[in-house]
Amino acid sequence: MSNWPEPGTREVRFGLAELRPDPDRPGGWLLTVNGIAQSYVDLDDPTHLELDYVRYLGYVVDSLDPSDAPLDVVHIGGGGATFPRYLAAVRPGSRHLIIEADEALAKFVDDRLGLRSIPGVDLRLGDGLTEIATLPASSADLLIADAFEGLRMAAGITGPDFTAEVARVLRPDGIYLLNLVGTRHHLDEIRKAFPHRALLDGDVFAGYTGNQVLAAARVPLPLDTLHRRIEDAFPPARVSAEIPLG
């Protein structure tokens, strides 16, 4: 990329956002809020997924056939828009609706990283639950919930009303992907709405822990393909089909 963004900070809804370059990877930029990593974007290579949980999202999507078909995707939480960039590269023609509650953060990312320049992206500012309630039924192939308030998942995406809206908006074969941290008290609602589930996380026996990604659907997930994709992953990853959700 010839026109590099400028490093910098900005006050946003939930604290202080900072964008800084990766000294070890040309084109790499890390977005933090209050010092906590939110997104990593490689402007030279959007297929490079630096953060573990974003790779887990990639493993799931890359397991879907046909592997290059465009998708209609709703993203709850925008961050640095790493995954829309990835899908624009590997599944050209995909359409993305990014719903972001933090207007100041969205403007910071757009100013520095060109959020609106990503092919197929539409940005909508507002609360996740309120905004997805306005979307047509059966209109999305993927819905990705990756919204946080500090270290906690955003309260609006952990209730039964949100899960019901996710189920309504997804197509019958659509997949719900949730970046999962902390409390699981809301997951029983997901179990009721989506009979097929898989949990992707780091291999704790190899010393890797961190965010988990829950994949949920009303049709069987491509678990065999998913297992093959992660068997050589580094850092090591694992996928579990049986998940205690209650």
C-alpha positions as CSV (number, residue, x, y, z in Angstrom):
1,M,0.0,0.0,0.0
2,S,1.5,3.3,-1.0
3,N,-0.5,5.7,1.2
4,W,0.1,4.6,4.8
5,P,-2.3,5.6,7.5
6,E,-1.0,7.8,10.3
7,P,-0.6,6.3,13.8
8,G,-2.6,8.0,16.4
9,T,-5.2,8.0,19.2
10,R,-8.8,9.1,19.6
11,E,-11.3,9.3,22.4
12,V,-14.1,6.9,21.6
13,R,-17.3,5.8,23.4
14,F,-15.6,3.1,25.5
15,G,-12.2,4.7,26.1
16,L,-9.1,5.6,24.2
17,A,-8.5,4.0,20.8
18,E,-5.0,3.8,19.4
19,L,-3.8,2.7,16.0
20,R,-0.1,1.7,15.7
21,P,2.0,0.0,13.0
22,D,3.4,-3.5,13.5
23,P,7.2,-3.1,13.5
24,D,7.7,-6.7,12.4
25,R,5.2,-6.8,9.5
26,P,5.0,-4.2,6.8
27,G,1.4,-3.3,6.2
28,G,0.3,-4.5,9.7
29,W,-1.7,-2.3,12.0
30,L,-3.0,-2.9,15.5
31,L,-6.1,-1.2,16.8
32,T,-6.5,-1.1,20.6
33,V,-9.1,0.4,22.9
34,N,-7.8,1.2,26.4
35,G,-4.7,-0.9,25.6
36,I,-6.8,-4.0,24.7
37,A,-6.3,-5.4,21.2
38,Q,-9.5,-5.0,19.1
39,S,-8.3,-5.7,15.6
40,Y,-5.2,-6.3,13.5
41,V,-5.3,-5.3,9.9
42,D,-2.8,-6.1,7.2
43,L,-3.3,-3.5,4.5
44,D,-0.9,-5.3,2.1
45,D,-2.4,-8.7,2.6
46,P,-6.0,-8.8,3.8
47,T,-5.9,-12.6,3.9
48,H,-3.4,-12.5,6.8
49,L,-5.4,-13.0,10.0
50,E,-3.1,-12.2,13.0
51,L,-5.5,-12.6,15.9
52,D,-6.4,-16.2,16.9
53,Y,-10.1,-15.8,17.1
54,V,-10.3,-14.1,13.7
55,R,-8.5,-17.1,12.2
56,Y,-11.2,-19.3,13.8
57,L,-13.8,-17.3,12.0
58,G,-11.8,-17.9,8.8
59,Y,-11.6,-21.6,9.4
60,V,-15.4,-21.9,9.6
61,V,-16.1,-19.7,6.5
62,D,-13.4,-21.4,4.5
63,S,-15.0,-24.8,5.2
64,L,-18.2,-23.7,3.4
65,D,-18.8,-24.9,-0.2
66,P,-18.4,-23.4,-2.7
67,S,-15.3,-21.9,-1.2
68,D,-15.3,-18.8,-3.4
69,A,-19.1,-18.0,-3.4
70,P,-20.0,-14.5,-2.3
71,L,-21.9,-14.2,1.0
72,D,-24.3,-11.8,2.6
73,V,-22.8,-11.0,6.0
74,V,-24.0,-9.0,9.0
75,H,-21.2,-7.9,11.4
76,I,-22.2,-6.8,14.8
77,G,-19.2,-4.8,15.9
78,G,-16.9,-3.3,13.3
79,G,-13.5,-2.8,14.9
80,G,-10.9,-2.5,12.2
81,A,-13.1,-4.4,9.7
82,T,-10.5,-7.2,9.4
83,F,-13.0,-9.9,8.4
84,P,-14.9,-7.9,5.8
85,R,-11.5,-7.2,4.2
86,Y,-10.7,-10.9,4.3
87,L,-14.0,-11.9,2.8
88,A,-13.7,-9.2,0.1
89,A,-10.4,-10.9,-0.9
90,V,-11.4,-14.6,-0.7
91,R,-15.1,-14.3,-1.6
92,P,-15.3,-11.4,-4.0
93,G,-18.8,-10.0,-4.4
94,S,-19.7,-10.6,-0.8
95,R,-22.0,-7.9,0.8
96,H,-21.3,-6.7,4.3
97,L,-23.5,-4.8,6.7
98,I,-21.4,-3.5,9.6
99,I,-23.4,-2.4,12.7
100,E,-21.3,-0.4,15.0
101,A,-22.5,1.2,18.3
102,D,-19.4,3.4,18.7
103,E,-19.6,6.2,16.2
104,A,-16.3,7.8,17.2
105,L,-14.5,4.5,16.7
106,A,-16.1,3.9,13.3
107,K,-15.0,7.3,12.2
108,F,-11.5,6.8,13.5
109,V,-11.2,3.5,11.6
110,D,-12.7,5.0,8.5
111,D,-10.4,8.0,8.6
112,R,-7.2,5.9,9.2
113,L,-7.9,2.6,7.5
114,G,-10.5,3.3,4.9
115,L,-13.5,1.4,6.3
116,R,-15.9,2.5,3.6
117,S,-13.4,1.7,0.8
118,I,-13.8,-2.0,1.4
119,P,-15.8,-3.5,-1.5
120,G,-19.4,-4.4,-0.6
121,V,-19.4,-2.7,2.8
122,D,-22.3,-0.7,4.2
123,L,-21.9,0.9,7.7
124,R,-24.8,1.4,10.0
125,L,-24.4,3.2,13.4
126,G,-26.5,1.9,16.2
127,D,-27.2,-0.7,18.8
128,G,-26.9,-4.3,17.5
129,L,-30.3,-5.5,18.7
130,T,-32.1,-2.4,17.5
131,E,-30.5,-2.5,14.1
132,I,-30.8,-6.2,13.3
133,A,-34.5,-6.0,14.2
134,T,-34.9,-3.8,11.1
135,L,-33.4,-6.3,8.7
136,P,-35.5,-8.6,6.5
137,A,-36.0,-12.2,7.5
138,S,-33.8,-14.9,5.9
139,S,-31.5,-12.2,4.4
140,A,-28.0,-13.2,5.7
141,D,-25.7,-16.2,5.1
142,L,-23.5,-15.3,8.1
143,L,-24.1,-13.2,11.2
144,I,-20.9,-12.4,13.2
145,A,-21.2,-11.0,16.7
146,D,-18.0,-9.4,17.8
147,A,-19.0,-6.5,20.0
148,F,-17.4,-5.6,23.4
149,E,-17.7,-3.0,26.1
150,G,-14.2,-3.1,27.5
151,L,-13.4,-6.7,28.3
152,R,-17.0,-7.8,28.4
153,M,-19.3,-8.8,25.6
154,A,-21.7,-6.1,24.8
155,A,-24.8,-6.6,26.9
156,G,-27.1,-6.3,23.9
157,I,-25.8,-9.4,22.2
158,T,-26.2,-11.8,25.2
159,G,-29.9,-11.9,25.7
160,P,-32.7,-14.1,24.3
161,D,-34.2,-11.2,22.2
162,F,-30.9,-10.9,20.3
163,T,-30.6,-14.6,19.7
164,A,-34.2,-14.7,18.3
165,E,-33.4,-11.9,15.9
166,V,-30.2,-13.7,14.7
167,A,-32.3,-16.8,14.0
168,R,-34.9,-14.7,12.1
169,V,-32.3,-12.8,10.0
170,L,-30.2,-15.9,9.0
171,R,-31.2,-18.0,6.0
172,P,-32.2,-21.6,6.9
173,D,-28.6,-22.7,6.2
174,G,-27.0,-19.6,7.6
175,I,-24.4,-19.7,10.4
176,Y,-24.1,-17.6,13.5
177,L,-20.5,-16.9,14.6
178,L,-20.0,-15.4,18.1
179,N,-16.7,-14.2,19.6
180,L,-17.1,-15.6,23.0
181,V,-15.5,-14.3,26.2
182,G,-16.5,-14.7,29.8
183,T,-20.0,-15.5,30.9
184,R,-22.0,-18.2,29.2
185,H,-25.3,-17.7,31.0
186,H,-27.0,-16.7,27.7
187,L,-25.9,-19.7,25.7
188,D,-28.8,-21.9,26.5
189,E,-30.9,-19.6,24.2
190,I,-28.5,-20.4,21.4
191,R,-28.8,-24.1,22.1
192,K,-32.5,-23.9,21.7
193,A,-32.4,-21.9,18.5
194,F,-29.5,-23.7,16.8
195,P,-29.3,-27.4,17.2
196,H,-25.9,-27.7,15.5
197,R,-22.9,-26.1,17.2
198,A,-19.2,-26.1,17.3
199,L,-16.7,-24.4,19.6
200,L,-13.3,-23.3,18.3
201,D,-10.5,-22.3,20.7
202,G,-6.8,-22.6,21.4
203,D,-5.2,-25.9,22.3
204,V,-5.0,-25.5,26.1
205,F,-2.8,-28.6,26.3
206,A,-0.3,-26.8,24.2
207,G,-0.5,-23.7,26.3
208,Y,-2.7,-21.6,24.1
209,T,-5.8,-20.0,25.5
210,G,-7.8,-16.9,24.6
211,N,-11.0,-16.0,22.9
212,Q,-13.3,-18.7,21.7
213,V,-15.6,-18.7,18.6
214,L,-19.0,-20.4,18.7
215,A,-20.5,-21.5,15.4
216,A,-24.2,-22.3,15.5
217,A,-26.6,-23.3,12.7
218,R,-29.9,-25.0,12.0
219,V,-28.2,-27.4,9.6
220,P,-25.2,-29.6,10.2
221,L,-21.9,-27.8,10.3
222,P,-19.0,-29.0,8.0
223,L,-17.1,-30.5,10.9
224,D,-15.0,-32.9,8.9
225,T,-13.7,-30.1,6.7
226,L,-13.3,-27.9,9.7
227,H,-11.2,-30.5,11.5
228,R,-9.0,-30.9,8.4
229,R,-8.5,-27.2,8.2
230,I,-7.3,-26.8,11.8
231,E,-5.2,-29.9,12.1
232,D,-2.0,-28.1,11.0
233,A,-3.0,-24.7,12.5
234,F,-0.4,-22.7,14.4
235,P,-0.9,-21.7,17.1
236,P,-2.6,-25.0,17.7
237,A,-6.4,-24.9,17.6
238,R,-9.2,-27.4,18.3
239,V,-12.9,-27.8,17.5
240,S,-15.4,-29.4,19.8
241,A,-18.9,-30.5,18.7
242,E,-20.2,-31.2,22.2
243,I,-20.4,-28.0,24.2
244,P,-21.9,-27.6,27.6
245,L,-24.1,-24.6,27.1
246,G,-26.5,-24.7,29.9
